[in-house]
Amino acid sequence: MECPEEPYDGELQPGDVEIRFRPLSPLDRSGLTVVIEIKSKWSASREANRQERVDALHADIRAATRLVDFGVYLSLPSAAWSQGD
């Protein structure tokens, strides 16, 4: 999700990535084996090509994991983040 507004230096820091797993509840419905939800703060450059970004993420995840029946949901809310030292 690198962008000019938030350049990435190649070094992940605590809080940069969170991975969460949750089982489907009896009320959930999905025809997919896995749904990957990605949230990143909104920026103009991310907004401009969000579909291309999510398509590239899907292709990269497929190549890395060999998953077939999965979806990627990209959310770009207007947000702020603060994490203490």
N, CA, C and O atoms as a Tinker XYZ file with bonds, in Angstrom:
   340  protein
     1  N      0.818000   -1.193000    0.000000    73     2
     2  CA     0.000000    0.000000    0.000000    64     1     3
     3  C      0.863000    1.259000    0.000000    63     2     4     5
     4  O      0.406000    2.345000    0.355000    81     3
     5  N      2.124000    1.088000   -0.407000    73     3     6
     6  CA     3.035000    2.223000   -0.479000    64     5     7
     7  C      2.434000    3.339000   -1.327000    63     6     8     9
     8  O      1.766000    3.090000   -2.331000    81     7
     9  N      2.686000    4.564000   -0.902000    73     7    10
    10  CA     2.195000    5.713000   -1.660000    64     9    11
    11  C      3.077000    6.916000   -1.324000    63    10    12    13
    12  O      3.771000    6.914000   -0.307000    81    11
    13  N      3.050000    7.944000   -2.178000    73    11    14
    14  CA     3.880000    9.127000   -1.911000    64    13    15
    15  C      3.540000    9.819000   -0.592000    63    14    16    17
    16  O      4.409000   10.406000    0.052000    81    15
    17  N      2.275000    9.746000   -0.200000    73    15    18
    18  CA     1.871000   10.408000    1.046000    64    17    19
    19  C      2.445000    9.722000    2.281000    63    18    20    21
    20  O      2.647000   10.369000    3.309000    81    19
    21  N      2.708000    8.431000    2.191000    73    19    22
    22  CA     3.304000    7.668000    3.294000    64    21    23
    23  C      4.368000    6.734000    2.716000    63    22    24    25
    24  O      4.112000    5.543000    2.538000    81    23
    25  N      5.546000    7.257000    2.425000    73    23    26
    26  CA     6.582000    6.418000    1.812000    64    25    27
    27  C      6.990000    5.264000    2.733000    63    26    28    29
    28  O      7.049000    5.417000    3.953000    81    27
    29  N      7.267000    4.120000    2.130000    73    27    30
    30  CA     7.671000    2.918000    2.874000    64    29    31
    31  C      9.172000    2.745000    2.725000    63    30    32    33
    32  O      9.693000    2.732000    1.610000    81    31
    33  N      9.867000    2.613000    3.847000    73    31    34
    34  CA    11.326000    2.503000    3.813000    64    33    35
    35  C     11.819000    1.068000    3.718000    63    34    36    37
    36  O     13.027000    0.833000    3.752000    81    35
    37  N     10.904000    0.095000    3.600000    73    35    38
    38  CA    11.310000   -1.301000    3.484000    64    37    39
    39  C     11.458000   -2.012000    4.819000    63    38    40    41
    40  O     11.754000   -3.206000    4.854000    81    39
    41  N     11.259000   -1.305000    5.905000    73    39    42
    42  CA    11.400000   -1.884000    7.240000    64    41    43
    43  C     10.063000   -1.820000    7.965000    63    42    44    45
    44  O      9.644000   -0.744000    8.392000    81    43
    45  N      9.387000   -2.958000    8.110000    73    43    46
    46  CA     8.134000   -2.978000    8.854000    64    45    47
    47  C      8.397000   -2.678000   10.324000    63    46    48    49
    48  O      9.362000   -3.167000   10.912000    81    47
    49  N      7.533000   -1.876000   10.895000    73    47    50
    50  CA     7.618000   -1.520000   12.305000    64    49    51
    51  C      6.406000   -2.102000   13.032000    63    50    52    53
    52  O      5.401000   -2.418000   12.395000    81    51
    53  N      6.487000   -2.249000   14.368000    73    51    54
    54  CA     5.314000   -2.717000   15.110000    64    53    55
    55  C      4.103000   -1.844000   14.799000    63    54    56    57
    56  O      4.185000   -0.616000   14.814000    81    55
    57  N      2.988000   -2.495000   14.518000    73    55    58
    58  CA     1.768000   -1.783000   14.189000    64    57    59
    59  C      1.562000   -1.593000   12.692000    63    58    60    61
    60  O      0.467000   -1.214000   12.278000    81    59
    61  N      2.583000   -1.846000   11.862000    73    59    62
    62  CA     2.437000   -1.681000   10.414000    64    61    63
    63  C      1.517000   -2.739000    9.816000    63    62    64    65
    64  O      0.764000   -2.453000    8.885000    81    63
    65  N      1.572000   -3.949000   10.340000    73    63    66
    66  CA     0.777000   -5.055000    9.809000    64    65    67
    67  C      0.165000   -5.821000   10.967000    63    66    68    69
    68  O      0.848000   -6.156000   11.935000    81    67
    69  N     -1.112000   -6.093000   10.864000    73    67    70
    70  CA    -1.786000   -6.972000   11.829000    64    69    71
    71  C     -2.443000   -8.087000   11.041000    63    70    72    73
    72  O     -3.059000   -7.841000   10.004000    81    71
    73  N     -2.316000   -9.284000   11.518000    73    71    74
    74  CA    -2.973000  -10.427000   10.892000    64    73    75
    75  C     -3.909000  -11.024000   11.921000    63    74    76    77
    76  O     -3.500000  -11.387000   13.024000    81    75
    77  N     -5.175000  -11.120000   11.542000    73    75    78
    78  CA    -6.193000  -11.663000   12.442000    64    77    79
    79  C     -6.933000  -12.778000   11.728000    63    78    80    81
    80  O     -7.188000  -12.691000   10.527000    81    79
    81  N     -7.271000  -13.805000   12.452000    73    79    82
    82  CA    -8.057000  -14.904000   11.916000    64    81    83
    83  C     -9.325000  -15.018000   12.741000    63    82    84    85
    84  O     -9.300000  -14.881000   13.964000    81    83
    85  N    -10.422000  -15.268000   12.066000    73    83    86
    86  CA   -11.661000  -15.504000   12.804000    64    85    87
    87  C    -12.468000  -16.549000   12.048000    63    86    88    89
    88  O    -12.529000  -16.530000   10.818000    81    87
    89  N    -13.074000  -17.441000   12.778000    73    87    90
    90  CA   -13.911000  -18.455000   12.123000    64    89    91
    91  C    -15.230000  -17.835000   11.676000    63    90    92    93
    92  O    -15.676000  -16.831000   12.232000    81    91
    93  N    -15.842000  -18.437000   10.677000    73    91    94
    94  CA   -17.171000  -17.992000   10.265000    64    93    95
    95  C    -18.155000  -18.294000   11.379000    63    94    96    97
    96  O    -18.094000  -19.350000   12.009000    81    95
    97  N    -19.054000  -17.368000   11.612000    73    95    98
    98  CA   -20.113000  -17.614000   12.592000    64    97    99
    99  C    -21.280000  -18.273000   11.863000    63    98   100   101
   100  O    -21.306000  -18.296000   10.632000    81    99
   101  N    -22.230000  -18.801000   12.598000    73    99   102
   102  CA   -23.399000  -19.406000   11.948000    64   101   103
   103  C    -24.170000  -18.412000   11.066000    63   102   104   105
   104  O    -24.916000  -18.831000   10.181000    81   103
   105  N    -24.000000  -17.112000   11.296000    73   103   106
   106  CA   -24.710000  -16.103000   10.519000    64   105   107
   107  C    -23.934000  -15.621000    9.289000    63   106   108   109
   108  O    -24.507000  -14.969000    8.417000    81   107
   109  N    -22.643000  -15.934000    9.212000    73   107   110
   110  CA   -21.832000  -15.528000    8.068000    64   109   111
   111  C    -22.165000  -16.374000    6.853000    63   110   112   113
   112  O    -22.470000  -17.560000    6.974000    81   111
   113  N    -22.107000  -15.759000    5.687000    73   111   114
   114  CA   -22.310000  -16.471000    4.433000    64   113   115
   115  C    -21.227000  -16.054000    3.460000    63   114   116   117
   116  O    -21.011000  -14.862000    3.240000    81   115
   117  N    -20.554000  -17.012000    2.886000    73   115   118
   118  CA   -19.519000  -16.724000    1.908000    64   117   119
   119  C    -19.324000  -17.944000    1.030000    63   118   120   121
   120  O    -19.328000  -19.073000    1.521000    81   119
   121  N    -19.156000  -17.730000   -0.251000    73   119   122
   122  CA   -18.855000  -18.821000   -1.155000    64   121   123
   123  C    -17.360000  -19.018000   -1.319000    63   122   124   125
   124  O    -16.920000  -19.846000   -2.117000    81   123
   125  N    -16.575000  -18.256000   -0.562000    73   123   126
   126  CA   -15.118000  -18.307000   -0.672000    64   125   127
   127  C    -14.519000  -19.051000    0.511000    63   126   128   129
   128  O    -15.073000  -19.047000    1.611000    81   127
   129  N    -13.390000  -19.684000    0.271000    73   127   130
   130  CA   -12.676000  -20.371000    1.342000    64   129   131
   131  C    -12.060000  -19.372000    2.312000    63   130   132   133
   132  O    -12.080000  -19.582000    3.525000    81   131
   133  N    -11.508000  -18.275000    1.768000    73   131   134
   134  CA   -10.822000  -17.258000    2.571000    64   133   135
   135  C    -11.204000  -15.881000    2.045000    63   134   136   137
   136  O    -11.299000  -15.672000    0.836000    81   135
   137  N    -11.423000  -14.947000    2.962000    73   135   138
   138  CA   -11.584000  -13.538000    2.608000    64   137   139
   139  C    -10.498000  -12.772000    3.359000    63   138   140   141
   140  O    -10.391000  -12.865000    4.582000    81   139
   141  N     -9.710000  -12.028000    2.625000    73   139   142
   142  CA    -8.635000  -11.231000    3.204000    64   141   143
   143  C     -9.068000   -9.779000    3.152000    63   142   144   145
   144  O     -9.322000   -9.233000    2.078000    81   143
   145  N     -9.151000   -9.158000    4.320000    73   143   146
   146  CA    -9.554000   -7.754000    4.390000    64   145   147
   147  C     -8.323000   -6.909000    4.693000    63   146   148   149
   148  O     -7.609000   -7.155000    5.666000    81   147
   149  N     -8.089000   -5.921000    3.856000    73   147   150
   150  CA    -6.944000   -5.032000    4.022000    64   149   151
   151  C     -7.485000   -3.634000    4.268000    63   150   152   153
   152  O     -8.288000   -3.116000    3.492000    81   151
   153  N     -7.030000   -3.033000    5.359000    73   151   154
   154  CA    -7.418000   -1.666000    5.688000    64   153   155
   155  C     -6.157000   -0.809000    5.674000    63   154   156   157
   156  O     -5.141000   -1.158000    6.275000    81   155
   157  N     -6.245000    0.298000    4.986000    73   155   158
   158  CA    -5.138000    1.242000    4.961000    64   157   159
   159  C     -5.725000    2.639000    4.918000    63   158   160   161
   160  O     -6.792000    2.846000    4.341000    81   159
   161  N     -5.056000    3.578000    5.508000    73   159   162
   162  CA    -5.559000    4.939000    5.564000    64   161   163
   163  C     -5.731000    5.507000    4.157000    63   162   164   165
   164  O     -4.892000    5.280000    3.285000    81   163
   165  N     -6.808000    6.237000    3.941000    73   163   166
   166  CA    -7.090000    6.848000    2.647000    64   165   167
   167  C     -6.010000    7.845000    2.275000    63   166   168   169
   168  O     -5.530000    8.603000    3.118000    81   167
   169  N     -5.630000    7.836000    0.998000    73   167   170
   170  CA    -4.801000    8.887000    0.421000    64   169   171
   171  C     -5.231000    9.037000   -1.027000    63   170   172   173
   172  O     -5.799000    8.112000   -1.608000    81   171
   173  N     -4.968000   10.186000   -1.606000    73   171   174
   174  CA    -5.398000   10.447000   -2.983000    64   173   175
   175  C     -4.782000    9.451000   -3.955000    63   174   176   177
   176  O     -5.460000    8.976000   -4.866000    81   175
   177  N     -3.492000    9.125000   -3.771000    73   175   178
   178  CA    -2.853000    8.202000   -4.716000    64   177   179
   179  C     -3.373000    6.775000   -4.556000    63   178   180   181
   180  O     -3.469000    6.046000   -5.544000    81   179
   181  N     -3.707000    6.367000   -3.350000    73   179   182
   182  CA    -4.306000    5.032000   -3.150000    64   181   183
   183  C     -5.698000    4.976000   -3.775000    63   182   184   185
   184  O     -6.073000    3.982000   -4.395000    81   183
   185  N     -6.451000    6.052000   -3.604000    73   183   186
   186  CA    -7.801000    6.113000   -4.160000    64   185   187
   187  C     -7.775000    6.050000   -5.688000    63   186   188   189
   188  O     -8.626000    5.413000   -6.308000    81   187
   189  N     -6.797000    6.712000   -6.276000    73   187   190
   190  CA    -6.737000    6.837000   -7.738000    64   189   191
   191  C     -6.622000    5.487000   -8.446000    63   190   192   193
   192  O     -7.113000    5.331000   -9.564000    81   191
   193  N     -5.981000    4.518000   -7.805000    73   191   194
   194  CA    -5.799000    3.213000   -8.470000    64   193   195
   195  C     -6.118000    2.052000   -7.539000    63   194   196   197
   196  O     -5.426000    1.034000   -7.552000    81   195
   197  N     -7.147000    2.200000   -6.744000    73   195   198
   198  CA    -7.458000    1.168000   -5.751000    64   197   199
   199  C     -7.785000   -0.180000   -6.377000    63   198   200   201
   200  O     -7.399000   -1.211000   -5.826000    81   199
   201  N     -8.479000   -0.210000   -7.506000    73   199   202
   202  CA    -8.804000   -1.500000   -8.119000    64   201   203
   203  C     -7.536000   -2.191000   -8.632000    63   202   204   205
   204  O     -7.381000   -3.402000   -8.471000    81   203
   205  N     -6.646000   -1.437000   -9.237000    73   203   206
   206  CA    -5.382000   -2.019000   -9.695000    64   205   207
   207  C     -4.575000   -2.552000   -8.516000    63   206   208   209
   208  O     -3.953000   -3.610000   -8.607000    81   207
   209  N     -4.590000   -1.808000   -7.405000    73   207   210
   210  CA    -3.863000   -2.245000   -6.211000    64   209   211
   211  C     -4.427000   -3.560000   -5.666000    63   210   212   213
   212  O     -3.669000   -4.476000   -5.349000    81   211
   213  N     -5.755000   -3.653000   -5.557000    73   211   214
   214  CA    -6.344000   -4.862000   -4.983000    64   213   215
   215  C     -6.181000   -6.043000   -5.948000    63   214   216   217
   216  O     -6.002000   -7.178000   -5.505000    81   215
   217  N     -6.241000   -5.790000   -7.255000    73   215   218
   218  CA    -5.994000   -6.865000   -8.219000    64   217   219
   219  C     -4.554000   -7.373000   -8.115000    63   218   220   221
   220  O     -4.314000   -8.579000   -8.180000    81   219
   221  N     -3.598000   -6.453000   -7.954000    73   219   222
   222  CA    -2.196000   -6.852000   -7.801000    64   221   223
   223  C     -1.989000   -7.615000   -6.496000    63   222   224   225
   224  O     -1.258000   -8.605000   -6.471000    81   223
   225  N     -2.627000   -7.163000   -5.408000    73   223   226
   226  CA    -2.538000   -7.885000   -4.140000    64   225   227
   227  C     -3.087000   -9.300000   -4.288000    63   226   228   229
   228  O     -2.485000  -10.256000   -3.800000    81   227
   229  N     -4.237000   -9.434000   -4.965000    73   227   230
   230  CA    -4.840000  -10.757000   -5.176000    64   229   231
   231  C     -3.868000  -11.660000   -5.940000    63   230   232   233
   232  O     -3.657000  -12.811000   -5.557000    81   231
   233  N     -3.284000  -11.143000   -7.009000    73   231   234
   234  CA    -2.339000  -11.934000   -7.807000    64   233   235
   235  C     -1.105000  -12.320000   -6.988000    63   234   236   237
   236  O     -0.635000  -13.454000   -7.073000    81   235
   237  N     -0.584000  -11.390000   -6.203000    73   235   238
   238  CA     0.599000  -11.686000   -5.382000    64   237   239
   239  C      0.287000  -12.714000   -4.304000    63   238   240   241
   240  O      1.095000  -13.606000   -4.043000    81   239
   241  N     -0.871000  -12.598000   -3.680000    73   239   242
   242  CA    -1.265000  -13.561000   -2.642000    64   241   243
   243  C     -1.469000  -14.932000   -3.258000    63   242   244   245
   244  O     -1.049000  -15.937000   -2.684000    81   243
   245  N     -2.108000  -14.988000   -4.420000    73   243   246
   246  CA    -2.302000  -16.269000   -5.113000    64   245   247
   247  C     -0.952000  -16.912000   -5.425000    63   246   248   249
   248  O     -0.774000  -18.110000   -5.207000    81   247
   249  N     -0.004000  -16.130000   -5.931000    73   247   250
   250  CA     1.314000  -16.661000   -6.275000    64   249   251
   251  C      2.066000  -17.157000   -5.039000    63   250   252   253
   252  O      2.745000  -18.183000   -5.083000    81   251
   253  N      1.935000  -16.417000   -3.938000    73   251   254
   254  CA     2.675000  -16.768000   -2.718000    64   253   255
   255  C      2.059000  -17.938000   -1.964000    63   254   256   257
   256  O      2.775000  -18.711000   -1.328000    81   255
   257  N      0.721000  -18.076000   -2.029000    73   255   258
   258  CA     0.041000  -19.072000   -1.196000    64   257   259
   259  C     -0.582000  -20.220000   -1.979000    63   258   260   261
   260  O     -0.885000  -21.270000   -1.411000    81   259
   261  N     -0.773000  -20.024000   -3.270000    73   259   262
   262  CA    -1.460000  -20.983000   -4.143000    64   261   263
   263  C     -2.943000  -21.136000   -3.797000    63   262   264   265
   264  O     -3.584000  -22.101000   -4.212000    81   263
   265  N     -3.483000  -20.179000   -3.036000    73   263   266
   266  CA    -4.921000  -20.162000   -2.793000    64   265   267
   267  C     -5.630000  -19.942000   -4.127000    63   266   268   269
   268  O     -5.110000  -19.262000   -5.012000    81   267
   269  N     -6.810000  -20.518000   -4.260000    73   267   270
   270  CA    -7.575000  -20.356000   -5.501000    64   269   271
   271  C     -8.899000  -19.663000   -5.216000    63   270   272   273
   272  O     -9.232000  -18.672000   -5.866000    81   271
   273  N     -9.646000  -20.166000   -4.267000    73   271   274
   274  CA   -11.001000  -19.706000   -3.990000    64   273   275
   275  C    -10.975000  -18.685000   -2.852000    63   274   276   277
   276  O    -11.355000  -18.997000   -1.724000    81   275
   277  N    -10.520000  -17.444000   -3.159000    73   275   278
   278  CA   -10.418000  -16.439000   -2.110000    64   277   279
   279  C    -10.690000  -15.054000   -2.692000    63   278   280   281
   280  O    -10.644000  -14.851000   -3.905000    81   279
   281  N    -10.969000  -14.124000   -1.812000    73   279   282
   282  CA   -11.193000  -12.745000   -2.214000    64   281   283
   283  C    -10.371000  -11.799000   -1.367000    63   282   284   285
   284  O     -9.979000  -12.126000   -0.247000    81   283
   285  N    -10.112000  -10.618000   -1.917000    73   283   286
   286  CA    -9.386000   -9.571000   -1.200000    64   285   287
   287  C    -10.271000   -8.334000   -1.182000    63   286   288   289
   288  O    -10.713000   -7.858000   -2.228000    81   287
   289  N    -10.521000   -7.823000    0.006000    73   287   290
   290  CA   -11.340000   -6.630000    0.192000    64   289   291
   291  C    -10.437000   -5.512000    0.686000    63   290   292   293
   292  O     -9.831000   -5.625000    1.752000    81   291
   293  N    -10.347000   -4.435000   -0.082000    73   291   294
   294  CA    -9.510000   -3.300000    0.278000    64   293   295
   295  C    -10.387000   -2.162000    0.761000    63   294   296   297
   296  O    -11.287000   -1.719000    0.048000    81   295
   297  N    -10.129000   -1.694000    1.957000    73   295   298
   298  CA   -10.878000   -0.590000    2.551000    64   297   299
   299  C     -9.911000    0.564000    2.797000    63   298   300   301
   300  O     -8.847000    0.382000    3.390000    81   299
   301  N    -10.292000    1.744000    2.336000    73   299   302
   302  CA    -9.452000    2.932000    2.511000    64   301   303
   303  C    -10.229000    4.009000    3.261000    63   302   304   305
   304  O    -10.621000    5.014000    2.667000    81   303
   305  N    -10.457000    3.811000    4.563000    73   303   306
   306  CA   -11.197000    4.822000    5.321000    64   305   307
   307  C    -10.346000    6.055000    5.586000    63   306   308   309
   308  O     -9.117000    5.986000    5.610000    81   307
   309  N    -11.008000    7.166000    5.781000    73   307   310
   310  CA   -10.324000    8.347000    6.265000    64   309   311
   311  C    -10.069000    8.088000    7.744000    63   310   312   313
   312  O    -11.010000    7.957000    8.526000    81   311
   313  N     -8.811000    8.014000    8.123000    73   311   314
   314  CA    -8.497000    7.586000    9.484000    64   313   315
   315  C     -7.211000    8.249000    9.978000    63   314   316   317
   316  O     -6.495000    8.913000    9.229000    81   315
   317  N     -6.957000    8.045000   11.238000    73   315   318
   318  CA    -5.702000    8.480000   11.854000    64   317   319
   319  C     -5.216000    7.362000   12.744000    63   318   320   321
   320  O     -6.020000    6.559000   13.218000    81   319
   321  N     -3.926000    7.290000   12.981000    73   319   322
   322  CA    -3.346000    6.234000   13.796000    64   321   323
   323  C     -2.279000    6.835000   14.683000    63   322   324   325
   324  O     -1.493000    7.674000   14.243000    81   323
   325  N     -2.251000    6.408000   15.923000    73   323   326
   326  CA    -1.191000    6.796000   16.833000    64   325   327
   327  C     -0.791000    5.584000   17.641000    63   326   328   329
   328  O     -1.641000    4.845000   18.138000    81   327
   329  N      0.496000    5.386000   17.767000    73   327   330
   330  CA     1.004000    4.267000   18.562000    64   329   331
   331  C      2.152000    4.814000   19.383000    63   330   332   333
   332  O      3.097000    5.383000   18.836000    81   331
   333  N      2.080000    4.651000   20.654000    73   331   334
   334  CA     3.134000    5.157000   21.517000    64   333   335
   335  C      4.482000    4.532000   21.223000    63   334   336   337
   336  O      4.578000    3.604000   20.420000    81   335
   337  N      5.498000    5.024000   21.851000    73   335   338
   338  CA     6.861000    4.496000   21.651000    64   337   339
   339  C      7.026000    3.115000   22.194000    63   338   340
   340  O      8.110000    2.539000   22.101000    81   339
